[in-house]
Amino acid sequence: MFSEGTIIAQASAPGVARRGIVRLSGENALRAVASVVYPRDARDDLPPDARLEELNDLSYLVRDQSRPTIALVWIAPWGFDEPGRMVRGALFYWPPGRGFTGERAVELHTLGSQPLLNATIRTVCASGRARLAERGEFTLRAFFSGRIDLTQAEATLGTINAQSDDELAKSLKQLSGSLSREFSELRDLLLDALSELEAGFDFVDEDIEFISRPALLSRIATLLARLRAMLARATSSVGADGLPRVLLFGAPNVGKSSLFNALNSGRAVGLHERALVSEEAGTTRDYLESDLVVDGLRFTLVDAAGLESLDSGSSPSSPRALAQKLIEQLVERADLVLLCYDSESTRKVATIRIEETKSFGLIPTLEVVTKSDERRVGLIPKTSRYAVRVSSRTGYGIDELARAIVTRLRAKEEKSEFVTSTALRCQDSLRNAIAALENAREALADDALRDDFLVAAELRLALEQIGLITGRVHTDDLLDRIFSRFCIGK
């Protein structure tokens, strides 16, 4: 995917900052920075006033190259021909096996001036001792050196791109190796079972059994339970863009669009446009989406058409029928449905229609009594203590509803520590591993079907699928998909 050699890039965020970082990785990293680095004494306040010669040997700075080192330096972004343009900095050195990439690595820390950092990188590249890194190449080298696996690489990207406290916490947890350890345990269990089964292949004629059928069935059952639990965690809370989806659901004219606008007020980070509000029922025909952040949790709020009953003779291709079909699809994609109603009649309509969807019983719902500022005796229904009363007109209950949404989503999210990109990528592998183990169990349980060679083949297939998740088994296309989304310098 990437060629070898020493690479260099800016590791700090672009723009003005107090500190900027230039990172190098590769066997030639120390010699490469010699073109811009000169030793600095802690007492030196001003840069040298005379032209300096390049130090090809940095042993003066890093005397023991087998240990990490920090050294004070002068950095000459435009080369040593212009000593007056040198700036203070520090050199951080890591020997092979100690840094993030697993290779010999150097970081130059200096002022966070973009022109200064750009000039430093250009001067080093001009020396011919390093080249500009590709997207994600530092993380890719960490993967190839065994410092991280693919789940941790994706968590690195998730940490960089996190837009809420919850996203950051989930990414950091995965980066720490939480998933890596789980998949490593599963792999070890599979390897143990497979090795004991295959050990008996050389002693078929002597009828020696290294693992009994009940013991192997028990191990497979344990593995299946754990893989199914991981699949459930991977498939939870994964929308098209990776955010939990919250759907406003109810009969026409119960105030969903007004509620959509009220919830967006002061919370939206990706509002496409405001919902159209009208006294005419059924005004909303399409659906609107908006990304909100509440208490550090980011989610997508969806406003769709109101639920309507269709005539028995209605054409399936009519605009009204298509709109209702769209609502059913949105329900099935939602992580939380806000069941909106303003009277007993509209509550009944919403409840009946959501029970008709394929996802009934699988998607959490939260009852929301709208228009609670209108004191209409006999119309506002008696609700359970879990329902939230709101008024989009006065703002009553809106903050309480926002907090209730976050509480319900977090309860669902706690079941999964997967970064979204990992969850999306590993679902097929988990399903394939489960299918392979089910085939192995079926072959073991049926005396007429029992074939230890077939069982071993299914166990190897399950092992390969787990290897695809962590990267023990990988292709160039898979690595391209993951690392091409990184920025340069990471």
N, C-alpha and C positions, 0 to 999 in steps of 0.2 A: 504493500500500500504506500509506504514512504521509503525513500532511500536512506542509506546510512549516513554517518558523518555527524559533525557537531552542529547543533541548531541554536538559534538565538531568536528572542522575541521579547516584547514588552510584556511583563507579567502583571503590572498594576493596571488599574482602570484608566482608559484614555481621559485626557483632560488635565486641568490644573489641579494640583494637590501638593501637600507638604512634602510627600515622599513619592518617588517613582522607582520602579524596579525593572531591571533588565535581567532576563534569565537565560542561561546557556546550559546545554546538556550534551554530553558526548566526551569521548576520550580526550579530545583536543581543547576542552573548555578553558583550561588555565592558560595555555599558550595563545588562544584566541583573544582573551581579554588583555594580553600584554600590549596590544596595540593601542589601548586607551587607558591603561592603569599605571600609576607610579606610586611608590610607597609614601606614606604621609606620617609624620610624627604627630603625636597628640598635641604637642605644643605649637604646631604650625598653624598660624592664623591666616596667613596669606599664601596664595599659590606661588610657585617658583617664578622668578622674573627672567629666567634664561631658558633658552631652548633645551629640551631634555632629549636624551637618546632613549629609544624604546628598549625595554628590558625583556629580552627573549626568555630569560629564565626568572620565574617568579618564586624561586626557592627562598628568596629573602622574605617574602610574604607568607608563604605556606611551607614551612620547614619540614613538617611531617605530613606528607600527602596521604597518609593512611587514616588520618583523623580529621573530623570537621574543624574548620578554622574560621575566625572572623578577624579581618585586618582592616585598619584605617588606610585609605588610599586617596590620591588625587585622581580624578577622572578627567580625561582629555577628550571630550566628545568629537572635536574637530581635528584630533591628532596632536602630536607633540610640537608641531611647528608653531603653534599659537599658545604658548604657556599662559598668557594672560586670560585665556578663556577656559581655564581649568576650574573644576568645582570640587568641593569636598564630597567624599562618599565613603562607603564601606563595602568590602568584598566578603561575601559569605561563600565558603567552600565546603563541598561534601564529597568524600571519596566514593568509589563504586560501592553500591549496596547500602548506602546510608541516606541518600536523598530520595525525593519523591519519585524520580524516574528510575531509580536503581542504577543509573550510570554516574560517571563523574559529573558533577554539576557545580555551577558558579552563579551567584546572583550579585549584581551591582546595585546598591541602594544609594540613591542620591536625590537631588531636588526633583519634584514632580512637574518639571517643565516639559511640555510635549516636544518642542523643537530640540531641546537638549537630549531627550531620550531617543528621538528619531536619529539625531546626528550620531549618537553613540552606536546605535545598531548599524547605521550605514558604514561607519568607519571600521567596525569589526568585520562586517561582511566584505568590505573592500580589501581587507587583508588576505582574503581567500582561505581563512582558517575556520570559518563558520558560514552557514547559510541561514536565511530566514526560515523559521519553522512554518510548517503547514498547520491548518486548523486541527486542533486536538492532538498534535503530535507529541507534546509532553506527556499527556495522559495516556496516549497509545503506548509510548515507550515504558511507562510505568506498568501497563498491562502486560506487555511482552516480557518484561523482566520479572514478572510474578509479584510485583508490589501490591497490585490490586487485581480484582477480577472484573468482569463486565458489569455486574450489578453495582460495584463501587464506581466504575467509570461513569455510568449513567447517573449515579448519585452526585458525582462531581459536577456534572452539567446541571443537575437539578438544584444544587446549592447555588451555583452561579446565577441561574435564572429564577430563583425563588422570588415570589412577589407578595408573600405573606408569611407571618410567623409560623403558621402550621406547615406550609410547604417547606420552609427552611428546616424546621425540626425533623420532618420526615426524611428529607434528603440527608441531613447530618447523621441520623440514626442508621440509614442504609450505608452511608459512607464509612461508618465505624465498623462495618462488617456484620451487621445483624443478620442480613439475608445470606451472606456468604457462609456464615457458620451453620445456618440451617441447611443449606443445600450441601455443604460439606458432610454434615451428619448423615443426610439421606444417601449421599454417594457412598459413604463408608458402609452403611447398612446394606446397600445393594451389592457392593463389592464383596463383602463378607459372605453374603448368601450365594453369590455367583461362584466365588472361589471354592466354597465347600461343595457346591453341586458339581462343578467341573472336576474337582479332585477325584470324584468317584468314577469319572469316565475311563481312567486308566485301569480300573479294577472291576470292570463290568462282569467279566467272567468269574470273578471270585466273590461276587455278590457282597461287596463291602460298601456300606452306606455311610458317607461322611456327615450327612444331615438328613434327618428323618422327614417324611412327608408332612406330618403334623407341625414340626418345627418350621419347615419352610413355608407352609401355609400361614402360620402365625406371623412370620416376618413379613410376608407379602401383605397380609391384612393390616399390619402396623404401618407399612409404607403407603398403602392405599389411603388410609385414614389421614395421614399427614399430608400427602399430596393433594387430596381433596380439600383439606382445610386451607392449604396454600392457594389453591385455585380460587376458592371462595374469596379469600383476601385480595387476590390479584384482580378479580373481576368487580370488586366493590368500588364504587365512587370513581369510575373511569368514564368520563364523557369524551366527546369527540376532541375537545381541546384539553382534556385531562382535569377539568374542574367539575366538582359536584353540580348537578343540575336540579334546580328547584322550580316546579311548575305550578302556576296559578290555575286552578281547576274549578269549574263551577258553571252554573247556568248563565245565560246571557243577562247582562245588565245587573249583576250582583255587585259590581264595583271592582272587578279584577284589574282593569286598566288603571283606575284611579289608585288602587293599592300598589300597582307596579310603579307608578310615578312617585308615590309617597315613599316607598322603600328605597328608591334610587336617590332621593334627596340627600346629598351629603355623603353617600356611601358608594356611588358608582365610580368605577375606574375604567369601564369600557362600555359606556352607554351608547348604543347605536343611534337611537332616537326615542323621543317620548311617545308613549302609547296614546292613541286617539281616544278621547273620552267623549261620549255622547249619550243623551237620554234615550236614543233609539237603540233598542235591543239588537244584538248581533252585529254591531258596527265592526268589531275586530274580525277580519277574515283570515289574515295571515298570522304570523306570530313574531314577537319581538324578543330579543335577548339583551341582557345587560350584565356585565360582570360587577359584582359588589364585593367589598371587603368589610366584614363586621368582626370586631374583636380579634383581628389578625387572621381570620379565615376568609379565603376568597372563594366565591361560588358564582354560578350563572343563574340569574333569575329569568324565567320564561313566561311571557304573557301570550296566551293563545285565544282562539275564538271560544265563545260560550257554547256549552252543551245544548244541543237542540234535538228534539224528537223528530225523526224523519217519517214522512208518509210511506205507507207500504208500497205505493207505486212510484216512489222517487227513483230517478235514474242514478245508478252508482257513480256515473261520471259527472253528475251535476255539481256545480260549485259548492253547494251546501253539503252534499254527501262527501265530497273530497275534503272539505274543511273538517268535518267530523272524523274522517279517517285519519287526518293529520293529527288531531288531538289524541287519538288512541296511540299513535306512534310516539308522540311526545311523552305520554304517560309511561310507556314501556321503557323509554330512555331516561326517565327521571330518577333521581336519588331520593327526592322528597316531594310529595304532592301536598300543596296547600289547598285543602278542601274548603272552598269559599262559598258562603251562603248568607242570606239576610232574612230568611224566613224558613218555616218548617217545610214549605213546598219546595223551595230551591235546595234545601238540604237533602230532601228525599231524592230529587233528580240527580244531584251530584253523587250521592251514595250508590244509587242504582247503576249509574253509568260506569263508575270506577270498578264496580263489582263485575261488570261485563268484560273488562279488559283482560288480556292474557296474563298480565302481571299482577292481578289482584292477589293480595296476601303476601306479595314479595316486596312491594315498595311501601316504605313508611308514609303515613299521612299525618297531617296536622290540621285540625279543624280551626277555621278562622271565621268568626262572625263579623261580617262587614256592616258598614253604615250604622255603627252602634251609637252615633250621636242622634239618630232619629228615633224618638221614643214612640214607637208604634205599638200600642198595647195589643198583645196577642200575636204579633208577627215575629218579634225576636224570639227565637226558640230557646228552650231550656237546654243548656249544654253541659257536657261533662266538665269536670274541673280542669281538664287538660286543654280545652278550647281557649283561643285567644280572641278577645273582642277588640275591634279596631274601628277607627274613623279616619278615613283618608282626608276628610274635609277639615277636621280639627287637629289631626295628628295624634289623637288618643290611641294608645296601645301599639303604635307603630314600632317604637323602640323595643317594647316587650316582645313583639312578634319577631323582630330581627334577632334578638337574643335567643328566642325559642328555636328559630331556624338553625342557628349555629350550634345550639345544644344537641339537636337531633342529628345534624350532620357529623358532629364530632363523635357522637356515640357510634355512628356507622363507620367513620374513618378509623377509629381506634382498632378496628379489626384488621387493618391493613397498614403495614409499614412500607409498602411498595411505592417507590417513585413511579409516577405515571408512565414514563417511557419503558421502564422495566416491566410494569404490570401488563402493558399492551404487548410487549415483545414476548413474554414468557408464557402467555396463556395457552398458545398452541402446543408448546413443548410440554407443559404440565398435562394437558389433555392427552397427548400422545403417550406420555409416560404412564398415565393412569390406564389407558387402553391396553398398553403392553402388559402391565401387571395383572389386569383383569383376564387377559388371554392366558397368562402364565398360571393364574389361579384356577381357571377353568380346566386347563390341561392337567393340572395336578389332582383336581377333585374328582375327575372322571377316570376310573380304572381303564375304560376302553380307549380313552384318548391319551393316557399318560405317555409322554415322550420327553425324557429329561433333556434331550438335545433341543427340542422345541422350547421347553421352559427356559433353558439357558439363553437361547436366542432372544426370547422376549425380555429377559432380564437385561441383556446387553443393550437392547433397543431402549429400554427405560433409562439405563445408565447414560447412553448417548444423548437422550433428550435433556437430562439434567446437565450434562456437559455443555450443551448448547446455551443454556441459561447463564452459566457462570463464565463461559468462554473457553473451557477446556477443549471443546470442539467448536471450531469457528471457520468461517469463510471470509474471503476478502469483501464480498458484497455486504455481509453482516457488519464487518468493521467499518466499511465506508458509510453505511447508514447511521451508525452510532456516532462516529467521531467527526463526520463532516458537519455536524450541527454545532460543534465547539467553535469558539473564537480563537484567533491566533494568539499564542502565548499561554494557552491552557492545555 
